[in-house]
Amino acid sequence: MKMCVISSLISFFLLISFPSEAKSVKQYKHQYSVIPCEGLKAKLESLKKRSNMILDVGSVKTKKEFKSKNKALRSLMKQKNCK
């Protein structure tokens, strides 16, 4: 009985400590805000190269992360007037 309760508590705490949500666009923008224009361009090119694979065989979470990263990078490039 005690082992069942203990294992239930452990699994409950593990579920709470590891959120399964993808980051939001706002969080990615904050994360990438310190990167200069050249770095933003490199990240965007890297995403473009992997886009077909991600959109074809990626999980729902991976696709959501990809779209959020892409949107954040494009927004920051506009904000910083990168070409």
ChimeraX attribute file (.defattr): number of C-alpha atoms within 10 A of each C-alpha:
attribute: neighborCount
match mode: 1-to-1
recipient: residues
	/A:1	5
	/A:2	7
	/A:3	8
	/A:4	9
	/A:5	9
	/A:6	11
	/A:7	11
	/A:8	12
	/A:9	12
	/A:10	11
	/A:11	11
	/A:12	11
	/A:13	11
	/A:14	11
	/A:15	11
	/A:16	9
	/A:17	9
	/A:18	8
	/A:19	8
	/A:20	9
	/A:21	9
	/A:22	15
	/A:23	14
	/A:24	16
	/A:25	18
	/A:26	13
	/A:27	14
	/A:28	18
	/A:29	18
	/A:30	12
	/A:31	11
	/A:32	17
	/A:33	17
	/A:34	10
	/A:35	12
	/A:36	13
	/A:37	17
	/A:38	12
	/A:39	12
	/A:40	20
	/A:41	17
	/A:42	11
	/A:43	16
	/A:44	18
	/A:45	12
	/A:46	11
	/A:47	17
	/A:48	14
	/A:49	10
	/A:50	11
	/A:51	16
	/A:52	11
	/A:53	10
	/A:54	17
	/A:55	15
	/A:56	9
	/A:57	10
	/A:58	14
	/A:59	11
	/A:60	12
	/A:61	13
	/A:62	14
	/A:63	17
	/A:64	17
	/A:65	19
	/A:66	21
	/A:67	17
	/A:68	20
	/A:69	23
	/A:70	18
	/A:71	18
	/A:72	24
	/A:73	23
	/A:74	16
	/A:75	14
	/A:76	20
	/A:77	19
	/A:78	11
	/A:79	10
	/A:80	11
	/A:81	9
	/A:82	13
	/A:83	8
